[in-house]
Amino acid sequence: MPNGEEESSSLTGAERGKLRSLAQTIDPKVFVGKAGVGPGIAKLLEQAFRNADLVKVRFSATREEMDAQARELARLTGSEVIGSVGRNATFFRPGGAG
């Protein structure tokens, strides 16, 4: 996923790589349907961050729409998109901060 927010990233390339590696073993915890991203989806991701720093989100949108929705969801939750594969994007927020 192109990351236009790279300049605001607090993670090094090595850290992002490690997180992407860890993300391969987790299942999606939040599902974004046709309605897209809104306060309700952001709240679900916030709840998921209470249990883990790394959360995978599954999108039903096209790839272009998914990229935009993932950026918006990261903005709404104060998290970072650390990578995406297919229709899944992985979000990171350390220690439930934000």
N, C-alpha and C positions, 0 to 999 in steps of 0.2 A: 504494500500500500504506500503510495507516495505520502511522505510525511512533511507537509508544509509547516509544521510546528516544530521542526528540528531545532531551531534557534532557542526555543524555550525549554528544551529537554534538559532534565537534570541528570540523565543517564548517559554513561559512556557507551560506546559501541560494544564493548565486551559485556557490560551489564545487560544491555538489550539482548545480546545473543544468548546469554545465560537464561534470561527470562523467557525468550522464545523457545528455548530448549525445554524448560519446565512446562511451558504451556501445551506442549504436545501430549502430555499425559492427563490433562484435565478435560472435563466435559463442559459444554456450554451450560451456564447457569441462568442466563437471561436470553429471551427470544424476542426479536423485534419483527413485528408483522407488517402487513401492508399499510397500516396507519403511520408507520415510521416512528421517529424518536419524539418524545414529548416528556412532560413532567412525570408521568406514570412510569415510563421506562427508566428514566433517570433515577427515580425512587427505588426501583427494583435493583438497579446496579449499586446504588448506595447501600442497600441492605446486604447485597452480596459482598461488598467490601468490608462489612463488619466481621465476616468469617474468613476472608482471605485477601491478600494484597494483589493477587493475580486472578482475574476473572475473564472467562471466555464468553463472548456474546455471539449468538447466531442471528443472521439477518435474512429476510426473505426478499430483499430488494436486489436490483441489478447491481453489478460491480460498481458502476459509477455512483449510483445512489447510495450504496453501502458505504463507500469511502466518505461521502459527505455526511451521512448519518453517524458514522463512527466519530468523525471529528466533532460534530455537534454534541454527541453523547459524552465525549471526553471533556469538552468545554463545560457542560452542565454539571459534571461530577468532579471536576478538578483532578482528572486522571490523565494518563497518557495511553495512546494506542501504541503498543510496542510491536505489533505485527498482525498480519492477517493471512489466512490461507482459505481459499474458496470463499464461502459465505460466513466464515467465522473470523472475528477480530478479537484480539486479546488486549485487555486493559489492565494497567498497573497503577496502583496508588499505595505508597508505602504507609504502613501503620494506621490505615483508616483515616489518614489526615485529609484535610481539605474542607 
